[in-house]
Amino acid sequence: MNIGILTSGGDCAGLNAVMYGFVKAITAVDPKVKIFGITNGWAGLVNRQYREMKPEEFYNILNIGGTIIGTSRQPYKKLALEEKYKVDSMKENYKNMDLDVLMVLGGQGTHKTAGLLANEGLKIIGLPKTIDNDIFGTDFTFGFHSALNVATECIDRIHTTAASHSRTMLVEIMGNKTGWLTLYAGIAGGADIILIPEIPYDIERVIKAAGRAEREKGYCIIALAEGAMDKDEAAMDKKSRTQIRAGKGEKTASDRIAKQISEALNIETRTIVPGYTQRGGNPCAYDRVLCTQIGAYAAKLVEDKKFGVSVALNGLKITHNNLSDIAGLTKFVGQDSELVRTAREVGISFGD
């Protein structure tokens, strides 16, 4: 059996751990299996960048962050001719490698491409990776909890500085389209205000909530997603929002909100952007266990010749979805979701 593995999209903790779980499990079933590591994501499949890898290369990477085979973003933009060329190249190289299946570790965009190739007749299995936790059909993606730990610790550490200096501190967390990471980190870190893309805010209500926190405890912590937007911006397309912000000299959502709060309340504000530290580093214990489960389950899918699917977590059960059912779909935070209700019940404001 010939098996290709590639990791695509942004790196995150757990990519190596899933490969570890998969290779350990599949070689237990078939010791003669051949593993081909396709380097640098989909671009590696397009450009025939791959090599056969020994199973032992995967045995000591459970706790190591990043990906030992490299990664890259999507291999093409939305150009019909270029897309067709890339897809044809991937199909050709898949056949030239004589693959029985291609294991694809990646996020939403990666799954969209995986679904496209599955429709073209390639045998594909997706493994859901992203710190955004926005892949449809799974409770959690691997990498999310590791990033959550980093974002939560950042908020924890900001509390002492905010309290000591009586400041309003804004922690800008990764998440352009969805606010899962900000929502979880904001609750875990005891934020006073949480701002996410799915719940557009009213700046007057944000200012009011910040002022209340300042009066009651002397400082305020705001956790906001990088894609947070006010209600006026929510009615615009992304290009219009970007142009308006650029015209005002506003680089980030946190800079804009910090300035508005400072001017309205005459208080000190500071912004913190942990950035890539949320994606980097080694996987947490939860992700190591989840990744091992996902990898082992994927090996069982290969054994059962179940292709065109993506592994998923449903409650405590590892299962799978058809790629055709989830590819291209985004899992958003529901405005009336249980977690949002919980946050409101403990007094956290969403600025709406």
N, C-alpha and C positions, 0 to 999 in steps of 0.2 A: 504494500500500500504506500502511495506517495501522497504526502500531506504538506500543503503550503501554509505558512503562517505569516500574516503581516499585521502591523500595528499602524493605525492611521489617525490623523488629527492631532490635537494637542496632547503632549505627554501628561501622564498623571500617575500617581502611586497605584500599583496593582497590576500594571501591564505585564511585568515580569512574573508576578505571582500567578496570574492566570495561565501563562505559558508553562510555568512549572507544574501546576495542577494537571493541565492537559497532557503534557508529555509524559509525566509520571504514570498517569492512568492509561494512556493509549499504548505505551510500551509494555505495560503489564499484560495487556490484551494481545498485542502483536509485537514481540521483541524485534522482528525484522522490519518494522515500519521505517520508512525514510522520511525525515523531516527536512523541509526546505524553508529556510528563513529568507523572506523577501524583504530587502532592506528599504528603508525610507518610504514606507507606506505604499499607497496606490502608484506613486511615481516609480517605485521599484518594479512593480508588475508591468507598467508601461514600458520601462526602459531595460527590462530583462536583468535587473540587479538582484541576484539571489545566489544562495549557496546551500549545499547540503550541510546540515548541522548534526553533530553527534548528540544523542540524548543527554549525555553527561554535561553538556553545556548549559542545560536548563536546571540541573539538580540543586544548585546552590544560589538560586536567584529569588527565592520566595520573599525574602525581606528587603530586597533591593529595589529602589525606586527607578523611574524612567523605563526605558525599553532597550534591551541589548541588541535589537535589530533595527533601531532607528525609526523615525516617523516623519511625516510631513502632512501638510494640509491637502485639500482636494486637488487632483491632478489637472483640473481644467476649470475654466470659467464658463459662464452660460453662453457659449458660442456653439451653435449646432454642429458646424463642420468639425471644429476642434474636438468636441465631445465625441462625435462618431469615430474620429480617428483614434482617440484614446481608448474608447471601448473596444474597438476592433483590435487594437494592440494588446489589450489585456486578455481578450479572448484567445488571441493567437498564442501569446506566451503561456497562458494557462494550459493550452493543448500541447505546446512544445515541451513543457515540463512534465507532461503525462500525469497531471495531478488527478487524484481520486476525489479530493475535496480541498477547499481553501478556507482556512480559519481566519476570520476577520475581527480584530479587536479595535473597536472605535466607538465614536459617539453618533449623534444624530445624522450628520452629513455622511459619515462613513457607512451607516446603515442604509442610507438612501442609495448610495452607489452599489452596496452589496445587493440590495433588492433589484436594482437595474440589471446587474450581472446574472442574478438568479433567473430573472425573466428571459435572459439570453441563453439559458440552458446550462450555466455553470453550476457546479455543486458547491454551495456556500453555507457556512454556519457563522452567524454573528455572535459576538460576545460584547455585552453592553458596557462601554467605558465612557465616563465623563464626570467631572466634578460638578457639573450643572444638574445632574439627576433628571434630565429632561427627556429621556428616551421613553416613548410610549410603551405601555404594556408591562413594565417592571416596577416593583416598589422602589428598589434602589439600584443604582449603577455602581460598579466598583470604582473606587477612587473618590467617591463622594464623602465617605466618612473620614478618610484621611485628610481631605481638604477642610472638612468641617472642624476637625480637631485644631488645625492651624488657625482658622478664622476665629474660632471660639477663644483660643488662647490669646490671640491678638486683642480681642475685646476685653478679656479678663485683665490684661496688662494695662489697658488704657484707663480702666476705672481708677487706679490709684493716682495717675497723673491728673486726670480730670477732677478728682476730688481735692487733691492738694492745691490746685490752681483755680478752682471754681470755674471750670471751662466747660463749654459744650464741644464734645469731640465726635467727629464723624468718621466712621470706619467704612471705607468703600470696598465692598466684597465682589468677587468675580460673579458674573451673571448678566449677560447682555439682554437676553430675551426672557429668561425665567428667574424667579427669586427663591428657589428651593434652598440654596446654600445660605443666602442672607437670612431667610426665615428661620432656619434651624439654628444658625449661629447667633442670631439676634436673641432668640428665646434662651438658648443655652448660656449666652454671655450676659443676660440680664439687661438688655438694651431697653431704653425708654421709648424709642421710636424705631420702627422698622419700615423701610421704604423699598418696594419691589415693583418691577415692571407691570405685573398683573393688576396692581391696585394704584392707579394714578393718584397723586397727592394734590392737595390744596395747600399752597405754601403758607397761607394764613393759619391753617390748622396745625401745620408743622411748627410754626413759630409759637403758637399758643401752647402746644404740648411741651415744647422745649422750655418755655418760660415757666410752666407749671413744675417741671422737673427741677429747674434751677431754684425755685422758691422752696420746694419741699425738701430737697436734699443737698442743694448747693452746686449741683453740676448735672450734665445731661449727656447720655450716650446715644448716638444714632447709628444704627447699622443700615447701610443702604447698598443696594445692588448697583453695579456700574450702569445698568440700563434703566435705573429709576427715572421716571418722568412725571411732570405735573399734568394736570387735566387738559390744559391747552395743548401741550406737546403730544398727548395721547391721540389727539385728533389729526395729527400730521403724519406724513410718511417720514422714514428715517432720514432721507436726504434733506428734507425741509428742516427737520429738527437740528441736524448737523450744521446747516448753513446759518440758522438763527443763532445757535450757540457760538459759532465761530465769529459772527458779527459782533457779539457781546464780549468776545475774548474769554469765553468760558470753555475750558478744556475738559473738565469733568463735572459730573453731577454733584459730587461732594463739594467742589470749589464754589459752585453756584449757590448751593443751599447754605453753606457756611457763611458766605457773604451776606445773604439775605437775613439770616438769623442775627448775625452780628450787628447789622445796621438797624434792625427792628428792635432788638432788646438791649443794645449797647453793652454787649458782653463779648468776652474773648471766645473765639472758636478756632479749632484746629482740625485738619484733615489728615487721615492716615490711609495709605493705600498699600496693603500687604502684597498685592500683585501676584507675581509668579511663585512666591513662597507657598501659596496655597496649593499649587499644582506639584511643586517639587518635593523631594525628600522621600523617605521610605514609607511603605504602607503601614497603617495602624493595625492592631491585632484584629479588629473586626473585618477589615478589608482582606487581610491574609486568609482568614477563614472563608469569607465569601468567595474570594478568588479561587481558592482551592476547590470549593464546591462547584463553582461555575466551570472550571477547567475539567474536573472529573466528569461532570454531567455532559459536557461537550464531547468528551471521549466516548461516552455511552451513545450519544447521537450518531457519531461516526460508525461505531460498531453496529448500530441498528440501521445504518444507511438512511438516516433521517436528515434531509438537506433542505435548503431554502427556509431555514428557521433562525431565530435568535434566542439565546438562552435568557431566562428571566427569573426574577425572584417574586413569588406570590405568597405573602405571609412568611411562613418558615419553610416553604417548599420551593425547590429549584425546579423550574419547568421551562417551557419554550413557547414562542409565538411564531406564526408564519411571518416571514419578512414582508410578504404582500399585504399583511394587515397592519404593520407598524411603520414601515419605511416611509420617511418623509413627514411623519406626524410628530408633534411636540406635546410633551406632557407639561401643562402649565399648572401653577398653583391656583386652585379654585378660591375665589373671593369668599366663599362660604364654607371652605374646607374646615375640618375639625381642628387642624393646627392653627389656622388663622383665628378661629373662635376661641381657642385656648389662650392665644396671645392677647386677644382683646379682654378676655375675662380676668387676666392678671394685670390689666392696666396699660398694656403696650398700645401705643398709637400707631396707626398706619397713615396718618395725615389725610384721611379722607372724610 
